[in-house]
Amino acid sequence: MKAIAILRDSLREAWDSKTLLVMLVLIAIFMVGVASIGYNAATPRVVFDQHYAMMSQGILRIDKGKVELPLIDPKTRLPFPHPTYEITSFRITKEGSHPSLGEQEYTILIRNSDAEKDGKDKEKDGKNTEKKEPQVEMFERMVAAWHESGSSSEYLRLEEKNDIDPRKWVLIKPVTDEMARDYLSVMLERETQVPITSFERLPALNPNERVYKITTGPSSEPRVWPVKLSIGFGAWESPGAGPLGVMLHFMQDYIISSVGGLLIILIAVIITSFFIPNMLRPGSVVMLLSKPIGRTTLLLFKYFGGLFFVLILSAFLVGGVWLITGIRAGIWAPGIFAVVPLMTLTFSILYAVSTLAAVLTRNSIVCILVTLAFAGLLWLVGKIDVIAKEFQKAEDVMAELRKEEPKYDQWTVVIGTINQVLPRWRDIDVLTGEVVEKSLMTLKQQEARQSVKQKHLPTWGGTIGVTALWIAAMLGLASWRFSAKDY
């Protein structure tokens, strides 16, 4: 009961200073802004145009689209030639009560990009002496690469192991229209949950082009059908559309966890930095130590009082946004509540640093500066590790094409090791996003996730284990110092 009284004292200290009240009011204002966001279903033509615009980007997709790599020439920084997709005719054959429930028929024209030509157009007046290579069928190579998986090359062979120029790939097997249908069908269904019900190749005027006539059926999955965001209760609407699940993931993970959560944590660092120094003031600490309660227990429950402060704020923020987005979008994703304990865990790292600094210095300003400096270190290491992971993912894709084990640059391994040793600030954020994403995405969308991303995801055991060890070590050192010091 005495320990519970210490928790109450910490909260009363925050409440009496109006800090907790002000934070709750600010969160309520933030939630009004969230309530002003609407989700308006996009028209089928917008959805399909946007999908094929995404497909027209210079991206290499392997293993059914689970492994992706930008097709960028490292010398010119221009995209390699790649297929582009254009809808040349479109009609709705059957209207539905919702845009996702209708049926459509359209034709797409597939041809090579002009990236190579655009790059060479800059070299005029006889400066360009390169012999232009004949145009090749890039679409077949993209389809063959999409079907590649396993340890042996079934459809493609690279002339040079580290060359991702698709003009130099060699087709081992011919690409059939059935393979093309699988490629286009799976990519479309993952993005929109719309199945292709009819697929027919039409004659093309140009031998380097392909034309397909496609019929699509209805979809009843609201989490996948793209929507346009409106802000300010309809005052502004986004020009583009995105899958509803993706939009909600952005709202519930990035905005809440990365923006709202980060602000709560930083403000809480400043506010709670006064809790323990105030307790250690000459008059206060003597009165507390005269009570029949151990010093370690006293310090630890003061620490838990600070965590409880953040727990209340994060629960209020997450619960409010979950309720609002559920009403506005019609999707109730319980995974967002994982943000509450994981946000508290993130703060517990910094508050352990603040507690140690408070015991050693009894100075609130020093606690704030030391804690923010440590947070900056973790943030910097996490950001560099994200860059290192991108280099490693690119090497994974090349290794997949070469059918070899990946060989990572030494610096990426070093920064990864540093990140593994330090408290896992960034990894906690990544795992939080994973939980929220899985609760908002359908199984087909989860299948579309890159396998290389899954490979480099942090583990729950390692993330929580290393973080807990750091927290225990800092609290143990603070408790030892507090127990040994005379007041």
C-alpha positions in Angstrom: 0.0 0.0 0.0 2.9 2.4 0.7 4.2 1.7 -2.8 0.8 2.5 -4.3 0.9 5.8 -2.3 4.2 6.7 -4.0 2.6 6.1 -7.4 -0.3 8.4 -6.4 2.1 11.0 -5.2 3.8 11.1 -8.6 0.5 11.5 -10.4 -0.8 14.1 -7.9 2.4 16.0 -8.5 1.8 16.1 -12.2 -1.9 16.9 -11.7 -1.3 19.7 -9.2 1.1 21.4 -11.5 -1.7 21.2 -14.2 0.8 19.3 -16.5 -1.4 16.2 -16.9 -4.5 18.3 -17.5 -2.8 20.4 -20.1 -1.4 17.3 -21.9 -4.9 15.7 -21.9 -6.4 18.9 -23.4 -3.7 19.1 -26.1 -4.4 15.4 -27.0 -8.1 16.2 -27.2 -7.4 19.0 -29.6 -5.3 16.7 -31.7 -8.2 14.2 -31.8 -10.5 16.9 -33.2 -8.1 17.2 -36.1 -8.1 13.5 -36.6 -12.0 13.6 -36.6 -11.9 16.1 -39.4 -10.3 13.5 -41.7 -12.6 11.7 -44.1 -12.1 8.7 -46.3 -13.9 8.9 -49.7 -13.9 5.9 -52.0 -12.1 6.6 -55.3 -13.7 5.9 -58.7 -12.7 2.7 -60.5 -10.9 4.6 -63.3 -8.8 6.5 -60.8 -7.9 3.3 -59.0 -6.8 1.5 -62.1 -4.9 4.4 -63.6 -3.1 4.8 -60.3 -2.3 1.1 -60.1 -0.8 1.0 -63.6 1.2 4.2 -62.9 2.7 2.4 -60.0 3.5 -0.6 -62.2 5.2 1.7 -64.7 7.8 2.7 -62.2 11.3 1.3 -62.8 11.2 -1.5 -60.2 12.4 -5.0 -60.5 10.1 -7.6 -58.8 11.3 -11.1 -57.9 9.6 -14.0 -56.2 6.0 -13.1 -56.9 6.7 -9.4 -56.1 8.0 -10.1 -52.6 11.5 -8.8 -53.4 11.8 -5.4 -55.1 14.7 -3.3 -56.3 14.8 0.0 -58.2 16.1 -0.4 -61.7 18.5 2.5 -61.6 21.7 2.8 -63.6 24.5 3.5 -61.1 26.5 5.4 -63.7 23.8 7.8 -65.0 21.4 7.6 -62.0 18.6 7.2 -64.7 16.2 4.3 -64.8 17.0 1.4 -67.0 14.5 0.8 -69.8 11.5 -0.9 -68.4 7.9 -1.6 -69.4 5.2 1.0 -68.9 1.4 0.5 -68.8 -1.3 2.7 -70.2 -5.0 2.2 -70.1 -6.3 3.0 -73.7 -10.0 2.2 -73.2 -12.1 1.8 -70.1 -15.7 1.2 -69.3 -17.8 0.0 -66.4 -19.8 -3.0 -67.5 -21.8 -3.3 -64.2 -22.4 -0.8 -61.6 -22.2 -1.7 -57.9 -23.5 -0.2 -54.7 -19.9 0.7 -53.9 -17.1 1.4 -56.4 -15.4 -1.8 -55.4 -18.5 -3.9 -56.2 -18.7 -3.1 -59.9 -17.3 -4.8 -63.0 -14.9 -3.2 -65.5 -13.5 -3.9 -68.9 -10.3 -2.1 -70.2 -7.3 -2.5 -72.5 -3.8 -1.8 -71.5 -0.9 -0.9 -73.8 2.5 -2.2 -72.7 5.6 -0.7 -74.2 9.2 0.2 -73.2 10.0 3.3 -71.3 11.9 6.1 -73.0 14.3 6.5 -70.1 17.4 5.6 -72.2 16.3 7.9 -75.0 15.5 10.8 -72.6 19.0 10.5 -71.1 20.7 10.5 -74.4 18.6 13.5 -75.7 20.7 15.7 -73.4 23.8 14.8 -75.5 23.4 16.5 -78.9 25.6 18.2 -81.5 27.6 15.1 -82.2 28.7 14.6 -78.5 26.9 11.3 -78.3 28.9 8.7 -80.2 27.3 5.6 -78.6 25.6 3.2 -80.9 22.0 2.9 -79.9 21.0 -0.7 -79.2 17.8 -2.1 -80.7 14.7 -2.0 -78.5 14.1 -5.3 -76.7 11.1 -6.8 -75.0 11.4 -5.7 -71.4 8.0 -6.9 -70.4 8.9 -10.5 -70.9 12.0 -10.0 -68.7 10.0 -8.4 -65.9 7.5 -11.3 -66.0 10.3 -13.9 -66.0 12.0 -12.1 -63.1 8.7 -12.0 -61.2 8.4 -15.8 -61.5 12.0 -16.4 -60.4 12.4 -18.0 -57.0 14.5 -20.7 -55.3 18.1 -21.6 -55.6 18.4 -22.1 -59.4 17.5 -19.9 -62.3 14.5 -21.2 -64.1 13.6 -18.3 -66.5 16.5 -15.8 -66.5 20.3 -15.8 -66.6 22.5 -12.8 -65.8 25.4 -12.3 -68.2 27.3 -10.4 -65.4 26.6 -11.3 -61.8 26.3 -7.7 -60.5 24.5 -6.2 -63.6 20.9 -5.4 -63.1 20.5 -3.9 -66.6 17.5 -5.8 -68.0 18.8 -5.4 -71.6 21.6 -7.9 -70.7 19.4 -10.6 -69.2 19.0 -13.8 -71.1 15.6 -15.6 -71.2 16.0 -19.3 -70.6 12.4 -20.1 -71.2 9.8 -18.3 -73.3 7.3 -16.2 -71.4 3.7 -17.2 -72.0 0.5 -15.2 -71.9 -0.6 -17.3 -68.9 2.6 -16.2 -67.0 1.7 -12.6 -68.0 -1.8 -13.0 -66.7 -0.5 -14.4 -63.4 1.9 -11.4 -63.1 -0.7 -8.7 -63.8 -3.5 -10.5 -61.9 -1.6 -11.0 -58.6 -0.2 -7.5 -58.6 -3.7 -6.0 -59.2 -5.4 -8.1 -56.6 -2.8 -7.3 -54.0 -3.4 -3.6 -54.5 -7.2 -3.5 -55.0 -8.5 -7.0 -54.2 -10.1 -6.9 -57.6 -9.8 -10.2 -59.5 -9.2 -10.5 -63.3 -12.0 -12.6 -64.7 -11.0 -12.4 -68.4 -7.7 -11.9 -70.0 -7.0 -11.7 -73.8 -4.0 -10.7 -75.8 -4.9 -8.4 -78.8 -2.9 -7.7 -81.9 -0.5 -4.8 -81.5 0.5 -2.3 -84.2 4.1 -2.2 -83.0 6.0 -5.5 -82.6 7.7 -4.0 -79.5 4.3 -3.4 -77.8 1.7 -5.6 -76.2 -2.0 -5.0 -75.8 -4.2 -6.9 -73.4 -8.0 -6.8 -72.9 -8.9 -7.3 -69.3 -12.2 -7.8 -67.5 -12.3 -7.5 -63.7 -14.9 -8.7 -61.2 -16.2 -7.1 -58.0 -14.4 -6.8 -54.7 -16.0 -6.5 -51.3 -12.9 -5.8 -49.2 -13.1 -2.1 -47.9 -9.7 -2.2 -46.4 -8.1 -2.5 -49.8 -10.2 -0.3 -52.1 -8.3 3.0 -52.4 -9.8 6.2 -50.9 -9.0 9.9 -51.1 -8.4 11.7 -47.8 -10.3 14.8 -47.0 -9.1 17.2 -44.3 -11.0 19.8 -42.4 -14.4 18.1 -42.7 -14.1 18.2 -46.5 -12.3 21.5 -47.0 -9.5 19.8 -48.9 -9.3 16.5 -50.7 -6.1 14.7 -51.7 -5.6 14.4 -55.5 -4.4 10.8 -55.3 -5.9 7.7 -53.6 -4.5 4.9 -51.5 -5.8 1.7 -50.0 -7.9 2.4 -46.9 -5.8 0.1 -44.8 -2.6 1.9 -45.9 -4.2 5.2 -45.1 -5.3 4.1 -41.7 -1.9 2.5 -41.1 -0.3 5.9 -41.9 -2.7 7.6 -39.5 -2.6 5.1 -36.7 1.1 4.3 -36.8 3.1 7.1 -38.3 1.1 10.0 -37.1 0.2 8.6 -33.7 3.4 6.7 -32.9 6.0 8.7 -34.7 4.6 12.2 -34.3 2.1 12.2 -31.4 4.0 9.5 -29.5 7.4 11.2 -29.9 6.0 14.5 -28.7 4.4 12.8 -25.7 7.7 11.1 -24.9 9.8 14.3 -25.2 7.4 16.3 -23.1 7.2 13.5 -20.6 11.0 13.5 -20.4 11.0 17.1 -19.4 8.1 16.8 -17.0 9.2 13.6 -15.2 12.8 14.9 -14.9 11.6 16.9 -11.9 9.9 13.9 -10.1 13.0 12.3 -8.5 15.1 15.5 -8.0 12.1 17.0 -6.1 12.0 13.8 -4.0 15.7 14.1 -3.3 15.5 17.7 -2.0 17.0 17.9 1.5 13.7 18.3 3.4 11.7 15.8 1.3 14.2 13.0 1.2 14.9 13.0 5.0 11.1 12.7 5.7 10.7 9.9 3.1 13.7 7.9 4.4 12.3 8.1 7.9 9.3 5.9 6.8 9.5 2.1 7.0 10.1 1.5 3.3 13.3 0.4 1.6 15.3 2.9 -0.5 15.3 0.7 -3.6 11.5 0.3 -3.3 11.1 4.0 -2.9 13.2 4.8 -6.0 11.6 2.1 -8.2 8.1 3.1 -7.4 8.9 6.7 -8.1 10.2 5.4 -11.5 7.0 3.5 -12.1 5.0 6.6 -11.3 6.7 8.3 -14.2 5.9 5.4 -16.5 2.3 5.4 -15.3 2.1 9.1 -16.3 3.0 8.2 -19.9 0.8 5.1 -19.9 -2.2 7.3 -19.1 -1.4 9.8 -21.9 -0.7 7.2 -24.5 -3.9 5.2 -23.7 -5.9 8.4 -24.0 -4.4 9.2 -27.3 -4.5 5.7 -28.9 -8.0 4.9 -27.5 -9.4 8.2 -28.8 -7.9 7.9 -32.3 -9.0 4.2 -32.5 -12.6 5.2 -31.7 -12.6 8.2 -34.1 -11.1 6.3 -37.1 -13.4 3.4 -36.4 -16.5 5.6 -36.6 -15.2 7.6 -39.6 -13.7 4.7 -41.7 -15.8 1.7 -40.4 -12.7 -0.4 -39.6 -11.9 -1.4 -36.0 -8.3 -2.6 -35.8 -7.3 -3.7 -32.3 -3.7 -3.9 -33.2 -3.3 -0.1 -32.6 -3.5 -0.7 -28.9 0.0 -2.3 -29.1 1.2 1.3 -29.4 0.3 1.9 -25.7 2.7 -0.6 -24.0 5.4 -0.2 -26.6 5.3 3.6 -26.4 5.6 3.2 -22.6 8.6 0.8 -23.1 10.3 3.4 -25.3 9.9 6.0 -22.7 11.1 3.6 -20.0 14.5 3.6 -21.6 14.8 7.4 -21.4 13.3 7.6 -17.9 15.9 5.0 -16.6 18.6 7.4 -17.9 16.9 10.3 -16.2 16.5 8.4 -13.0 20.2 7.5 -12.9 21.2 11.1 -13.7 18.8 12.4 -11.0 20.4 10.2 -8.3 23.9 11.2 -9.3 23.3 14.9 -9.7 19.9 15.8 -8.1 19.6 18.4 -10.8 16.6 18.4 -13.1 18.3 20.4 -15.9 21.1 17.9 -16.0 18.6 15.1 -16.2 16.9 16.7 -19.2 20.1 17.3 -21.1 21.6 13.9 -20.4 18.3 12.1 -21.4 17.8 14.1 -24.6 21.5 13.5 -25.6 21.0 9.8 -25.1 17.8 9.9 -27.0 19.6 11.7 -29.8 22.2 9.0 -29.9 19.6 6.3 -30.2 17.8 8.2 -32.9 21.0 8.8 -34.9 22.1 5.1 -34.7 18.6 4.0 -35.7 18.5 6.3 -38.7 21.9 5.1 -39.9 20.8 1.5 -39.4 17.8 2.1 -41.6 20.1 3.3 -44.4 22.3 0.3 -43.8 19.3 -2.0 -44.1 18.4 -0.5 -47.4 21.9 -1.3 -48.8 21.6 -4.9 -47.4 18.1 -5.3 -49.0 19.6 -4.2 -52.4 22.4 -6.8 -52.0 19.7 -9.4 -51.1 18.0 -8.8 -54.4 21.2 -9.1 -56.4 22.1 -12.3 -54.4 18.7 -13.7 -55.3 19.3 -13.0 -59.0 22.8 -14.5 -58.8 21.6 -17.4 -56.7 24.3 -16.8 -54.2 24.6 -15.8 -50.5 24.5 -12.0 -50.0 27.8 -10.2 -49.2 27.2 -7.0 -47.1 29.5 -4.0 -46.9 31.4 -3.9 -43.7 30.0 -0.6 -42.5 26.5 -1.9 -42.7 27.5 -4.8 -40.5 29.2 -2.5 -38.0 26.3 -0.1 -37.6 23.9 -3.1 -37.3 26.0 -4.5 -34.5 26.0 -1.1 -32.7 22.2 -1.0 -33.0 22.0 -4.5 -31.6 24.0 -3.6 -28.6 22.3 -0.3 -27.7 18.7 -0.1 -26.4 16.4 -0.8 -29.3 14.6 2.5 -29.7 14.2 2.2 -33.5 13.4 -1.5 -33.4 10.6 -0.9 -31.0 9.1 1.6 -33.4 9.5 -0.9 -36.3 7.8 -3.7 -34.4 5.0 -1.4 -33.3 4.3 -0.6 -37.0 4.3 -4.3 -37.8 1.6 -5.0 -35.3 -0.6 -2.1 -36.5 0.0 -3.0 -40.1 -1.1 -6.6 -39.7 -4.3 -5.6 -38.0 -5.1 -3.3 -40.9 -3.9 -5.2 -43.9 -5.6 -8.2 -45.6 -3.8 -11.5 -46.1 -3.1 -10.7 -49.7 -1.6 -7.4 -48.8 0.6 -9.1 -46.2 1.7 -11.5 -48.9 2.8 -8.6 -51.0 5.3 -7.5 -48.3 8.8 -7.8 -49.4 10.6 -11.0 -48.1 13.8 -9.0 -47.8 12.0 -6.6 -45.4 10.9 -9.6 -43.3 14.4 -10.9 -43.3 15.8 -7.7 -41.7 13.0 -7.2 -39.2 14.1 -7.1 -35.6 12.9 -10.0 -33.3 10.6 -9.4 -30.3 12.9 -11.4 -28.0 16.1 -9.6 -28.9 14.5 -6.2 -28.9 12.7 -6.4 -25.6 15.5 -8.5 -24.0 18.4 -6.0 -24.8 16.2 -3.1 -23.9 15.2 -4.6 -20.6 18.8 -5.4 -19.7 19.8 -1.7 -20.3 16.9 -0.5 -18.1 17.7 -3.0 -15.4 21.4 -2.0 -15.4 20.6 1.7 -15.2 18.0 1.3 -12.5 20.3 -1.1 -10.6 23.1 1.4 -10.6 20.8 4.2 -9.5 19.4 2.0 -6.7 22.8 1.1 -5.5 23.9 4.7 -5.5 20.7 5.8 -3.7 21.1 3.1 -1.1 24.7 3.9 -0.4 24.5 7.7 -0.2 23.9 9.6 3.1 21.3 12.3 3.1 
